[in-house]
Amino acid sequence: MNQPAPQLTASLHTFTQLLPSSRRGARLARLLTVSQLQSWDAPQNLTERAEIVIAELARTPYSTDACPVTACG
């Protein structure tokens, strides 16, 4: 009855880059996110969804001069 709970192994990858809050920064955020996720062999559908989310987040104006972009996979 006292069986140990199954252990799940998950690898956590983190990538952080500070980019300017501009159109160029938004484009770089998308490109860097896709490139990094592909280098981690993330599934294509995850990469596409992440690109859409990052594009929306990067378009949102920030009150500071730069916005941090973090991709986890």
N, C-alpha and C positions, 0 to 999 in steps of 0.2 A: 504493500500500500504506500509506503514512503519511497516513491520513485523520484529521482532528481529531475528537475525541470530541464528540458532540452536547451542546450546552449546554442545561440545563434551567433555566427561569426559575420561581422560586417566590417568592411574596410571603409575608412573615412578619409576622403581626400579634401583638402582645402586649398583654395587659390584666392589670393587677395591682391588687388591692384588699385591704386588711387588714380582716378581719371578726372579730367576737367568736366565741369557741368556745361557741356556744349554739344552741338550736333556731332562734332568729331569725337568727343568723349563717348557719346551714346553709340556711335558706330563701332568704335574700338571695343566698347564693353561687349557688344554682340559678337564681334569677331573673336575676341579673346575667350569668351565663354564657350563658343562652339569649338574652337581649337582645343581648349583645355579638356572639355568633356570628351572629344574624339580621342585625345591622347590617353584618356583613362578608359577607353573602349566602352563608353556609355552607349546604351541602345539608341538607335537613330531617333525613335519617337521621343525619348527623353531629351535628347539634344535639341530637337525641333521645338518642343514645349518650353525648354529653358530659354531658348533664343527669343521666343515671343515674350516671355515674362521679363527677361532682361531688357528687351527693347522698350516695353511699357514702363519699367522702373526708371530706365535711363532717360526717358522723355520727360518724366516728372521734374519740374524745376526744384532745385535745392536752394536753401538759403546760404549755403557756403560755396566757396570757389571750387571745391572738388567733392566727388562722391565716391565712397568706397564700393567696390563691386566684389562680391564673394560668390564663388560657385562651389557647390559641394556635390559630390557624386559618389 
